[in-house]
Amino acid sequence: MRIISRFAFTAFFTLIVWSGSCACASAAEQPPRPNIVLILADDMGFSDVGCYGSEIRTPNIDKLAERGVRFRQFYNNCRCCPSRASLMMGRYPHQVGVGAMIDGYAKWIRDAANRPSYSDHLSRESPTIAELLQGAGYRTLMCGKWHLGDRPQEWPAKRGFDRSFALIPGAMNYFGGESSGPRAPMSLDNERFVPPHDGFYATDAFTDRAVEFLTEASQHDQPFFLYLAYNAAHWPLQASPVDIEKYRGAFDGGWQAVRKARHERMIKQGVIDQSVPMAPMDRGKVKLWNELTDDARREWAHRMEIYAAMVSRLDEGVGRVLAELDRSGAADHTLVIFLSDNGGAADDPHRGRAGAELGSRDSFWGYARPWASVSNTPWRRHKVTPYEGGISTPAIACWPESIPAAKHGTFVNGPAHVMDLAPTFLKLAGAAYPASDDIRLEGRDILSMIRGQDAPADRTICWEHEGNRAIRRGNFKLVRLADANNWELYDIAADRTESEDLAPTHAELVAELAAEYDRWAERANVVPWSQIVAKKKQP
């Protein structure tokens, strides 16, 4: 009964706030509430789209930047479902049950933690942004990767979405499945959906449904919220031969050459200042490019060709969504936000059917650590870590009727975070978060940033994932990986590539920030990694 009453209260409270605010002013004083389209890419690095320096062709995403603003310091939670949890709830992931991955491999972490903050699904103790917007009169739509709960009662249709077409777990075969074998676990509203064997490609399928849902929404006299969460460009590397061919030879120069060219374009475009260097290349155990055999270089280049093809197909999907907004006359009155859930992934599952052609439905590879370093140019490291390469996302906001023309194509400075989206959307909807002593939003309203205004760096943001920790307060950032013995300290304003560790010469500041991190961790119900690992080692 507690859950039912909480959500009944949530919807009622939000609706009352919205209705009451409208009743207090004339229609002329209350501008129509905007539509909201949130497009989330998966495992896409900071420099993987054209308007952030990439050689990958993304004209439709670039168009959003030309008509809107780009963020230089927009952060995520360094991995799939923790970022999605914060995005959906406006809170830190541990506060909403996603302190660890919800997948089966992380069960030992959840069992060792043994707290509600480490669950295999999104908490029902907090409302999702979809539930709140739905209660405020929005039509709520979702297409793409969910990764916040596998059971039917945890699907998008049960968490505030009027229409949904979702990949339920964290990864899938883009063609629906191998030549033989089970299909991907998906849902269409409240029902299970089985991808057809032929003619299915996930990116296109999510776009198709998004356009369908938008067409339906145009027939309703209410604003809409579309959450379009592509699974691209998450592994496995799979794309059509036609798309792959467009990038044939584009990466034959190797990782460092591509990374260097991106860095130069980023400086020219104004994404970074010319004084910003590149963090050291992270190749893991892979040899230098010129030490590889010709066959090895061809294979490595081919991986990135497929990755680029996947990003391009995603961009085509974005273009189709924008075209539908234009067709329905909703484009000017719609806020469109594009971002990624974490940095490029160093993963390389490297499985699938023996002898299957790389990129086909029967192969299952990743592009691995060297290309992840390229995706995250110029920052350090990659997905899973709280270094800048793991937590920095390209982020674009386009809202033609509200972003001043003088701001179009410009950059916004100052830190923002995925958990800021929920409070921002609530403000746009004229709704409020239900009052509670123990449950509150952690994000902040960034509407002024969306409209092109810089924000001061006077906020504190924390991260924790599988023992990897960080805290940024102002321009100072403290970082410590799970297997590290000491904290590292960086001045993000002067050294965002995290090249010069200031900890040895700033012991007092390190101690102060570490203590502040510990206070946050206790408040957010984070279990110290040492305690989790100790339990795993018990007989």
C-alpha positions as CSV (number, residue, x, y, z in Angstrom):
1,M,0.0,0.0,0.0
2,R,2.9,2.3,0.7
3,I,4.0,2.3,-2.9
4,I,0.6,2.7,-4.3
5,S,-0.2,5.6,-2.0
6,R,3.2,7.3,-2.7
7,F,2.5,7.3,-6.5
8,A,-1.1,8.3,-6.2
9,F,0.1,11.2,-4.1
10,T,2.9,12.0,-6.7
11,A,0.5,12.2,-9.6
12,F,-2.1,14.1,-7.6
13,F,0.3,16.5,-6.2
14,T,2.0,17.2,-9.5
15,L,-1.4,17.7,-11.3
16,I,-2.6,20.1,-8.6
17,V,0.6,22.2,-8.8
18,W,0.3,22.4,-12.6
19,S,-3.4,23.1,-12.6
20,G,-3.1,25.6,-9.7
21,S,-0.3,27.5,-11.4
22,C,-2.4,27.8,-14.6
23,A,-5.4,29.0,-12.6
24,C,-3.5,31.8,-11.0
25,A,-2.8,33.7,-14.2
26,S,-4.5,34.4,-17.5
27,A,-3.8,32.4,-20.5
28,A,-1.8,35.3,-22.0
29,E,0.5,35.2,-19.0
30,Q,1.1,31.4,-19.2
31,P,3.0,30.5,-22.4
32,P,2.3,27.0,-23.7
33,R,4.5,24.4,-22.1
34,P,7.1,23.1,-24.5
35,N,7.5,19.6,-25.9
36,I,10.6,17.8,-24.7
37,V,12.7,15.3,-26.7
38,L,15.6,13.7,-25.0
39,I,17.9,11.7,-27.2
40,L,20.5,9.5,-25.5
41,A,23.3,7.7,-27.2
42,D,25.1,4.7,-25.7
43,D,28.8,4.4,-25.1
44,M,29.5,7.4,-27.4
45,G,32.6,9.4,-26.5
46,F,33.1,13.1,-26.0
47,S,34.5,13.6,-29.5
48,D,32.4,11.1,-31.5
49,V,30.1,13.6,-33.3
50,G,31.1,16.1,-36.0
51,C,30.3,19.2,-33.9
52,Y,32.7,18.0,-31.2
53,G,35.6,17.3,-33.6
54,S,34.8,13.9,-35.1
55,E,35.5,12.7,-38.6
56,I,32.3,10.7,-38.4
57,R,29.6,12.3,-40.4
58,T,26.7,13.5,-38.2
59,P,24.9,16.3,-40.1
60,N,21.7,16.0,-38.2
61,I,23.2,16.2,-34.7
62,D,25.4,19.0,-36.0
63,K,22.3,20.8,-37.1
64,L,21.0,20.7,-33.5
65,A,24.2,22.4,-32.5
66,E,24.0,25.0,-35.2
67,R,20.5,26.0,-34.0
68,G,21.2,25.6,-30.3
69,V,24.1,25.4,-27.7
70,R,26.8,22.9,-26.9
71,F,28.0,22.1,-23.3
72,R,31.7,21.8,-22.6
73,Q,31.3,20.3,-19.2
74,F,28.3,18.0,-19.1
75,Y,28.7,14.9,-16.9
76,N,27.2,11.5,-16.7
77,N,27.7,8.6,-14.2
78,C,30.4,6.8,-16.3
79,R,28.2,3.7,-17.1
80,C,24.9,2.6,-18.6
81,C,22.2,2.0,-15.9
82,P,23.7,4.4,-13.3
83,S,23.4,7.3,-15.8
84,R,19.9,6.2,-16.8
85,A,18.8,6.0,-13.2
86,S,20.0,9.6,-12.5
87,L,18.4,10.8,-15.7
88,M,15.1,9.2,-14.9
89,M,15.0,10.3,-11.2
90,G,17.1,13.5,-10.8
91,R,19.1,11.8,-8.0
92,Y,22.3,9.9,-7.5
93,P,22.0,6.3,-8.7
94,H,22.5,4.8,-5.2
95,Q,19.6,6.8,-3.9
96,V,17.2,5.1,-6.4
97,G,18.4,1.5,-6.1
98,V,21.1,1.4,-8.8
99,G,24.3,1.6,-6.8
100,A,25.7,-1.2,-9.0
101,M,24.9,-2.6,-12.4
102,I,21.5,-4.4,-12.4
103,D,22.9,-7.2,-14.6
104,G,23.5,-10.8,-13.5
105,Y,27.3,-10.4,-13.4
106,A,27.0,-7.8,-10.7
107,K,24.8,-9.9,-8.4
108,W,27.7,-10.6,-6.1
109,I,28.2,-6.8,-5.6
110,R,24.5,-6.4,-4.8
111,D,24.5,-9.4,-2.5
112,A,27.6,-8.2,-0.7
113,A,26.2,-4.6,-0.3
114,N,22.9,-6.0,0.9
115,R,21.1,-2.6,0.9
116,P,18.1,-1.2,-1.1
117,S,20.6,1.1,-2.7
118,Y,22.0,-1.9,-4.5
119,S,19.1,-3.4,-6.3
120,D,18.4,-5.0,-9.7
121,H,15.9,-2.5,-10.7
122,L,14.9,1.2,-10.3
123,S,13.5,2.0,-6.9
124,R,9.7,2.6,-6.6
125,E,10.3,4.8,-3.6
126,S,11.0,7.8,-5.9
127,P,9.0,9.0,-8.9
128,T,10.4,9.0,-12.4
129,I,10.4,12.1,-14.5
130,A,7.9,10.3,-16.8
131,E,5.5,9.7,-13.9
132,L,5.8,13.3,-12.9
133,L,5.3,14.7,-16.4
134,Q,2.5,12.3,-17.0
135,G,0.8,13.6,-13.9
136,A,1.3,17.1,-15.1
137,G,-0.6,16.5,-18.3
138,Y,2.2,15.4,-20.7
139,R,2.0,12.5,-23.1
140,T,5.0,10.4,-22.3
141,L,6.8,8.3,-24.9
142,M,9.9,6.0,-24.7
143,C,11.9,4.2,-27.4
144,G,15.2,2.4,-27.0
145,K,17.3,0.9,-24.3
146,W,15.7,0.7,-20.8
147,H,18.2,-1.2,-18.6
148,L,16.5,-0.3,-15.3
149,G,14.6,-3.5,-14.5
150,D,13.9,-6.8,-16.3
151,R,10.5,-7.8,-14.8
152,P,7.3,-6.7,-16.5
153,Q,6.4,-4.6,-13.5
154,E,9.7,-2.7,-13.9
155,W,9.3,-1.9,-17.6
156,P,8.8,1.6,-19.0
157,A,5.0,1.1,-19.3
158,K,4.9,0.7,-15.5
159,R,7.1,3.7,-14.8
160,G,5.1,6.5,-16.3
161,F,5.3,6.0,-20.1
162,D,2.0,6.1,-22.1
163,R,3.8,4.4,-25.0
164,S,7.0,2.5,-25.0
165,F,9.1,0.3,-27.3
166,A,12.1,-0.9,-25.3
167,L,15.2,-3.1,-25.2
168,I,14.9,-4.3,-21.7
169,P,18.5,-5.3,-20.8
170,G,21.8,-3.5,-21.5
171,A,22.9,-4.8,-24.8
172,M,21.5,-6.7,-27.8
173,N,22.3,-8.1,-31.2
174,Y,21.3,-5.2,-33.5
175,F,19.8,-7.6,-36.0
176,G,17.5,-9.0,-33.3
177,G,19.6,-12.1,-32.8
178,E,22.1,-14.4,-34.5
179,S,21.1,-16.5,-37.5
180,S,19.7,-19.1,-35.1
181,G,19.0,-18.7,-31.4
182,P,16.9,-16.5,-29.1
183,R,15.7,-13.0,-30.0
184,A,16.5,-10.0,-27.9
185,P,14.3,-9.3,-24.8
186,M,12.1,-6.4,-25.8
187,S,8.7,-4.9,-24.9
188,L,6.0,-3.0,-26.7
189,D,4.0,-1.2,-24.1
190,N,2.9,-3.9,-21.6
191,E,3.7,-6.8,-23.9
192,R,6.8,-8.7,-24.8
193,F,8.0,-8.0,-28.3
194,V,9.9,-10.5,-30.4
195,P,12.1,-9.0,-33.2
196,P,11.5,-10.5,-36.6
197,H,14.3,-12.6,-38.0
198,D,14.7,-10.5,-41.2
199,G,14.5,-6.8,-41.8
200,F,15.3,-5.7,-38.3
201,Y,18.0,-3.3,-37.2
202,A,17.7,-1.9,-33.7
203,T,18.6,1.7,-34.5
204,D,16.1,1.9,-37.3
205,A,13.4,0.1,-35.2
206,F,13.7,2.6,-32.4
207,T,13.5,5.5,-34.9
208,D,10.5,4.0,-36.6
209,R,8.6,3.7,-33.3
210,A,9.7,7.2,-32.2
211,V,8.3,8.7,-35.4
212,E,5.1,6.6,-35.0
213,F,4.7,7.8,-31.4
214,L,5.3,11.4,-32.4
215,T,2.7,11.2,-35.1
216,E,0.2,9.8,-32.6
217,A,1.1,12.6,-30.2
218,S,0.4,15.3,-32.8
219,Q,-3.2,14.1,-32.7
220,H,-3.5,14.8,-28.9
221,D,-4.0,18.3,-27.4
222,Q,-1.2,18.0,-24.9
223,P,2.5,18.5,-24.8
224,F,4.7,15.4,-25.1
225,F,7.9,14.0,-23.7
226,L,9.9,11.6,-25.8
227,Y,12.8,9.7,-24.3
228,L,14.7,8.2,-27.3
229,A,17.5,6.1,-25.9
230,Y,19.4,4.5,-28.7
231,N,21.6,1.5,-27.9
232,A,24.1,2.7,-30.5
233,A,27.0,2.8,-30.5
234,H,27.3,0.2,-27.7
235,W,28.9,-3.1,-28.7
236,P,28.5,-5.4,-30.5
237,L,29.9,-3.8,-33.6
238,Q,27.2,-4.5,-36.2
239,A,26.1,-2.5,-39.2
240,S,25.0,-2.9,-42.8
241,P,27.8,-3.4,-45.4
242,V,26.5,-0.3,-47.2
243,D,27.0,1.9,-44.2
244,I,30.4,0.4,-43.4
245,E,31.6,1.0,-46.9
246,K,31.1,4.7,-46.5
247,Y,34.1,4.7,-44.1
248,R,36.4,2.3,-45.9
249,G,39.9,3.4,-45.4
250,A,39.0,6.3,-43.1
251,F,40.9,4.9,-40.1
252,D,43.9,3.3,-41.9
253,G,46.2,5.9,-40.4
254,G,45.7,4.4,-36.9
255,W,44.6,5.5,-33.5
256,Q,47.1,8.3,-32.8
257,A,46.7,9.9,-36.2
258,V,42.9,9.9,-35.9
259,R,43.1,11.2,-32.4
260,K,45.5,14.0,-33.3
261,A,43.2,15.1,-36.2
262,R,40.3,15.2,-33.8
263,H,42.2,17.2,-31.3
264,E,43.1,19.8,-34.0
265,R,39.4,20.0,-35.1
266,M,38.2,20.4,-31.6
267,I,40.5,23.4,-31.1
268,K,39.5,24.9,-34.5
269,Q,35.8,24.5,-33.6
270,G,36.2,25.9,-30.1
271,V,35.3,22.8,-28.3
272,I,38.5,23.1,-26.3
273,D,41.1,25.8,-25.9
274,Q,44.3,25.5,-28.0
275,S,46.2,25.2,-24.7
276,V,44.5,21.9,-23.8
277,P,46.8,18.9,-24.6
278,M,45.7,15.3,-25.1
279,A,45.9,12.9,-22.2
280,P,48.3,10.0,-22.8
281,M,47.1,7.4,-25.3
282,D,45.6,4.4,-23.5
283,R,46.1,1.3,-25.6
284,G,46.1,-1.3,-22.8
285,K,48.2,-4.3,-23.9
286,V,47.7,-3.6,-27.6
287,K,50.9,-2.9,-29.6
288,L,51.8,0.4,-31.2
289,W,50.1,0.9,-34.6
290,N,53.4,0.7,-36.6
291,E,54.3,-2.5,-34.7
292,L,51.1,-4.3,-35.9
293,T,51.0,-6.6,-38.9
294,D,49.2,-5.4,-42.0
295,D,46.4,-7.9,-41.3
296,A,46.1,-6.6,-37.7
297,R,46.0,-3.0,-38.8
298,R,43.3,-3.8,-41.3
299,E,41.2,-5.6,-38.7
300,W,41.6,-2.7,-36.1
301,A,40.7,-0.1,-38.8
302,H,37.7,-2.1,-39.8
303,R,36.4,-2.1,-36.2
304,M,36.3,1.7,-36.2
305,E,34.7,1.7,-39.7
306,I,31.8,-0.3,-38.3
307,Y,31.6,1.9,-35.2
308,A,31.5,5.0,-37.4
309,A,28.7,3.4,-39.5
310,M,26.7,2.8,-36.4
311,V,27.0,6.4,-35.3
312,S,26.0,7.6,-38.7
313,R,22.9,5.4,-38.7
314,L,22.0,6.9,-35.3
315,D,22.4,10.3,-36.8
316,E,20.1,9.4,-39.7
317,G,17.5,8.4,-37.1
318,V,17.9,11.8,-35.4
319,G,17.3,13.4,-38.7
320,R,14.0,11.5,-39.2
321,V,12.8,12.5,-35.7
322,L,13.6,16.1,-36.5
323,A,11.8,15.8,-39.8
324,E,8.7,14.6,-38.0
325,L,8.8,17.5,-35.6
326,D,9.0,19.8,-38.7
327,R,6.1,18.0,-40.4
328,S,3.8,18.3,-37.4
329,G,4.7,21.9,-36.8
330,A,6.1,21.2,-33.4
331,A,9.8,21.9,-34.1
332,D,10.1,25.5,-32.8
333,H,8.1,24.7,-29.7
334,T,10.2,21.6,-28.8
335,L,13.3,21.4,-26.6
336,V,15.6,18.7,-28.1
337,I,18.5,17.5,-26.0
338,F,21.2,15.1,-27.2
339,L,23.8,13.5,-25.0
340,S,25.6,10.2,-24.2
341,D,25.3,7.9,-21.1
342,N,29.1,7.5,-20.6
343,G,32.4,7.7,-22.4
344,G,33.7,5.3,-25.1
345,A,33.9,1.7,-23.9
346,A,37.2,-0.1,-23.6
347,D,35.2,-3.4,-23.6
348,D,35.9,-6.0,-26.2
349,P,33.5,-9.0,-25.8
350,H,35.1,-10.6,-28.9
351,R,32.6,-13.5,-29.1
352,G,30.1,-14.8,-31.6
353,R,30.2,-17.5,-34.2
354,A,33.6,-18.6,-35.3
355,G,34.5,-17.2,-38.7
356,A,31.6,-14.8,-38.8
357,E,32.3,-11.6,-40.8
358,L,33.1,-8.7,-38.4
359,G,30.1,-6.4,-38.3
360,S,27.6,-9.1,-39.3
361,R,24.7,-10.5,-37.1
362,D,26.8,-13.5,-36.1
363,S,29.8,-11.5,-34.8
364,F,29.9,-9.9,-31.4
365,W,33.0,-7.6,-30.9
366,G,33.8,-4.3,-29.4
367,Y,36.3,-1.6,-30.6
368,A,38.4,-2.0,-27.4
369,R,40.6,0.3,-25.4
370,P,42.7,2.1,-28.2
371,W,39.6,3.3,-30.1
372,A,37.9,4.2,-26.8
373,S,40.8,6.6,-26.2
374,V,40.0,8.1,-29.6
375,S,36.3,8.5,-28.8
376,N,37.2,10.3,-25.6
377,T,39.7,12.7,-27.1
378,P,41.3,14.6,-25.4
379,W,40.3,13.3,-22.0
380,R,41.8,10.6,-19.8
381,R,40.6,7.0,-19.7
382,H,37.1,5.6,-20.6
383,K,33.8,4.2,-19.5
384,V,33.5,2.8,-15.9
385,T,36.2,5.3,-14.6
386,P,35.4,8.7,-13.1
387,Y,38.2,10.3,-15.0
388,E,37.0,12.9,-17.6
389,G,37.0,10.4,-20.4
390,G,34.5,8.2,-18.6
391,I,32.1,10.9,-17.4
392,S,32.2,13.7,-20.0
393,T,29.5,13.7,-22.7
394,P,28.8,15.7,-25.8
395,A,25.6,17.6,-24.9
396,I,23.5,19.7,-27.2
397,A,20.3,21.7,-26.5
398,C,18.2,23.0,-29.4
399,W,15.0,25.0,-28.7
400,P,14.4,27.4,-31.6
401,E,11.8,29.6,-30.0
402,S,13.6,30.0,-26.6
403,I,17.3,30.0,-27.3
404,P,18.3,33.5,-28.6
405,A,19.5,33.5,-32.1
406,A,22.7,35.2,-30.9
407,K,23.5,32.0,-28.9
408,H,23.0,29.6,-31.8
409,G,26.1,27.6,-32.4
410,T,27.8,28.7,-29.2
411,F,29.2,26.9,-26.2
412,V,28.1,26.9,-22.6
413,N,30.6,26.8,-19.8
414,G,30.2,25.4,-16.3
415,P,29.4,21.9,-15.0
416,A,26.1,20.2,-15.6
417,H,25.0,16.6,-14.9
418,V,22.4,14.1,-16.2
419,M,20.6,14.4,-12.8
420,D,19.9,18.1,-13.7
421,L,17.5,17.1,-16.5
422,A,14.6,16.1,-14.3
423,P,14.4,19.3,-12.3
424,T,14.8,21.3,-15.5
425,F,12.0,19.4,-17.2
426,L,9.7,19.8,-14.2
427,K,10.3,23.6,-14.3
428,L,9.3,23.6,-18.0
429,A,6.2,21.6,-17.2
430,G,5.2,24.0,-14.4
431,A,5.3,21.0,-12.0
432,A,7.0,20.4,-8.7
433,Y,8.6,17.5,-7.0
434,P,6.6,15.9,-4.1
435,A,7.7,17.3,-0.8
436,S,9.5,14.7,1.4
437,D,11.9,14.8,4.3
438,D,14.0,11.9,3.0
439,I,13.5,12.0,-0.8
440,R,14.5,15.1,-2.8
441,L,16.0,16.0,-6.1
442,E,19.8,16.2,-6.2
443,G,20.1,17.9,-9.6
444,R,19.6,21.6,-10.3
445,D,17.6,23.5,-12.9
446,I,19.8,24.3,-15.8
447,L,17.3,26.1,-17.9
448,S,19.5,29.2,-18.0
449,M,22.4,27.1,-19.5
450,I,20.0,25.7,-22.1
451,R,19.3,29.3,-23.1
452,G,23.0,29.9,-23.5
453,Q,24.2,31.4,-20.2
454,D,27.4,30.1,-18.5
455,A,27.1,28.7,-15.0
456,P,29.6,29.1,-12.2
457,A,31.6,26.1,-11.1
458,D,30.4,26.6,-7.5
459,R,28.8,23.2,-7.1
460,T,29.8,19.8,-5.8
461,I,29.2,16.6,-7.8
462,C,30.2,13.0,-6.6
463,W,30.6,9.7,-8.4
464,E,31.0,6.1,-7.3
465,H,30.9,3.0,-9.4
466,E,32.3,-0.4,-8.5
467,G,34.8,1.3,-6.1
468,N,35.8,4.0,-8.6
469,R,35.3,7.3,-6.8
470,A,35.4,11.0,-7.5
471,I,34.3,14.3,-6.1
472,R,34.4,17.6,-8.0
473,R,33.9,20.8,-5.9
474,G,34.4,24.0,-7.8
475,N,37.4,23.4,-10.1
476,F,39.1,20.8,-7.9
477,K,38.5,17.2,-8.5
478,L,39.5,14.2,-6.4
479,V,39.7,10.8,-8.1
480,R,40.5,7.3,-6.8
481,L,40.1,4.0,-8.7
482,A,39.0,0.9,-6.9
483,D,42.4,-0.7,-6.9
484,A,44.3,2.5,-6.0
485,N,45.9,3.2,-2.6
486,N,45.7,7.0,-2.7
487,W,43.5,9.9,-3.9
488,E,44.6,12.0,-6.9
489,L,43.8,15.7,-7.1
490,Y,43.4,17.8,-10.2
491,D,42.6,21.4,-11.0
492,I,40.0,20.9,-13.8
493,A,40.1,24.5,-14.9
494,A,43.8,24.3,-15.6
495,D,44.3,20.6,-16.2
496,R,41.1,18.8,-17.4
497,T,43.2,16.1,-19.0
498,E,44.2,15.1,-15.4
499,S,47.9,15.0,-16.1
500,E,49.4,16.7,-13.0
501,D,48.4,15.1,-9.7
502,L,48.4,17.9,-7.1
503,A,47.8,15.6,-4.1
504,P,51.4,15.4,-2.9
505,T,51.5,19.1,-2.5
506,H,47.9,19.8,-1.3
507,A,47.4,17.3,1.5
508,E,45.0,19.5,3.4
509,L,42.7,20.0,0.4
510,V,42.8,16.3,-0.3
511,A,41.8,15.5,3.3
512,E,39.0,18.1,3.1
513,L,37.6,16.8,-0.2
514,A,37.9,13.1,0.9
515,A,36.0,13.9,4.1
516,E,33.3,15.6,2.0
517,Y,33.1,12.6,-0.3
518,D,32.7,10.3,2.7
519,R,29.8,12.4,4.0
520,W,28.1,12.3,0.6
521,A,28.7,8.5,0.4
522,E,27.0,8.0,3.7
523,R,24.1,10.2,2.8
524,A,23.7,8.5,-0.6
525,N,23.9,5.0,0.9
526,V,27.1,4.0,-0.8
527,V,28.8,0.9,0.6
528,P,32.6,1.3,0.8
529,W,34.1,-0.9,-1.9
530,S,36.5,-2.5,0.6
531,Q,33.6,-3.9,2.5
532,I,32.0,-5.3,-0.6
533,V,35.3,-7.0,-1.8
534,A,35.9,-8.3,1.7
535,K,32.6,-10.1,1.7
536,K,33.4,-11.7,-1.7
537,K,36.7,-13.0,-0.3
538,Q,35.0,-14.7,2.6
539,P,34.8,-18.5,2.4
